Amino acid sequence: MITDNHGRRVNYLRLAVTDRCNLRCFYCMPEDGLNWLSRAELMSYEEMLRSCALLVKMGIEKIRITGGEPFVRKDIMKLLSGLSKLDGLKELSMTTNGVLTAPHVAEMKALGIKSVNLSLDTLDANRFFTITRRDEFAKVMATLDELLKHDIEVKINAVVMDGKNTQDILPLVELTKDLPVSVRFIEEMPFNGDGASNRGLQWDYVRILDEIKDKFPGIQKLTDPAFSTSYNYDIPGHKGSVGIIAAYSRTFCGTCNRIRITPQGTLKNCLYDDGVLNIKDLMRSGLSDNEIEKNLLNAFNHREKNGWVAERMRVEKTGVHESMATIGG
C-alpha cells in the first residue's frame, strides 16, 4: 500500500496517453490547438505498461485512461488489452469525449471496462459547436447510446461556465430521470492554456447546487463513496444521480488518493503541481524497477498538502498556465 507524507492512501492512477484531441473546447486549449508533443516525447505503450505494472505492484488499484482524447492515439485498444491483464488491478476505466468511441464499446466491455466518463457540456447541438468548435454532437450521443446498451456505467462530466452553458444545467439533470447515468457538474478550472485563467469563479459548487434545488427541491444528499471527488445527490423518481465536483474550490484534497502521469511521462502528485519526476526518462536511462520504485516512493513522500499550495508553487516556479489536454484532464 502507498501512503503519502500526509497519511493519505494513494491507489488511483490517471494515465494520459496523448495530449492530442479532436475537439477544441475553449476552456481546455486555444482555438489553434497546442504545440503537440512529438512521438519520441510520448511514452510508448510498452513504457506505459511497465509503469502501470510497477505501480499496481506497489498498491495502485484503479487506472483511468485519459488524454487529450485517448481514442485519437493509434491502437489504443492494444494498450487497454494489456492493462486489463495486470495482476492486482481492480478497476480499469476511461474518460473520453465520445467522438471516436462508439465503434470500440463492445470490445471495451469484453475487456472488463465497467465505467466510462463521458465529457458532455451541453445537450444543445449549436452550443456544443460553440464550446468545442467542432460539429460532432451526434457522434457523442451515439457513444452514450452504445455505452448504455452494453451496460457500462456512464458518468457525464459537464464543466459549468458562466455565460456559456449554465442554461444546460437543468436539461442535463433531466437526463437522469429516464437514464441510469450520473451527471456530474464540474467547476471551471484555470487550465485553458492561454493564461486567461484567474478571472474568478462565477459558478462554484454551492451556486450549482442552488440552481438545481430551485427546480428539484426534493433533491437528497447521498453518502459519498470513499475518496469521492464529487458531492452526490439523488432526485426521487430519477433513474440516475447528480454529482457536483468542486474542482476549483478543492474541497476534497484532504482525502485525495490519486496521482497522474502525463503523456510524456511526468508524474504529478496533484493536478495543480508542476510534476515531480519523469518516469519515462528514468526508464530510458536504464534504471531497474527497484530503482524506479525508490524514486516513486520518494515523490509520494513529498506531496503537497492541497491544490492551492501546489498551484502557488508551480506558478511561482514556472509562471506557466497549462492546458488541461497536456495533463490528462
Buried (B, 14 or more C-beta within 10 A) or exposed (E): EBBBEEEBBBBBBBBBBBBBBBBBBBBBBBEEBBEBBEEEEBBBBEBBBBBBBBBBEBBBBBBBBBBBBBBBBEEBEEBBEBBBEBEEBEBBBBBBBBBBBBEBBEEBBEBEBEBBBBBBBBBBBEBBBBBBBBEBBEBBBBBBEBBBEBEBBBBBBBBBBEEBBBEBBBEBBBBBEEBEBBBBBBBBBBBBBEEEBEEEBEBBBEBBBEBBEEEBEEBEEBEBEEBBBBBBBBBEEBEBBBBBBBBBBBBBBEEBBBBBBBBBBBBBBBBBBBBBBBBBEBBEEEBEBEEBBEBBEEBBEEBBBBBBBBBEBBBEEEEEBBBBBBBBB
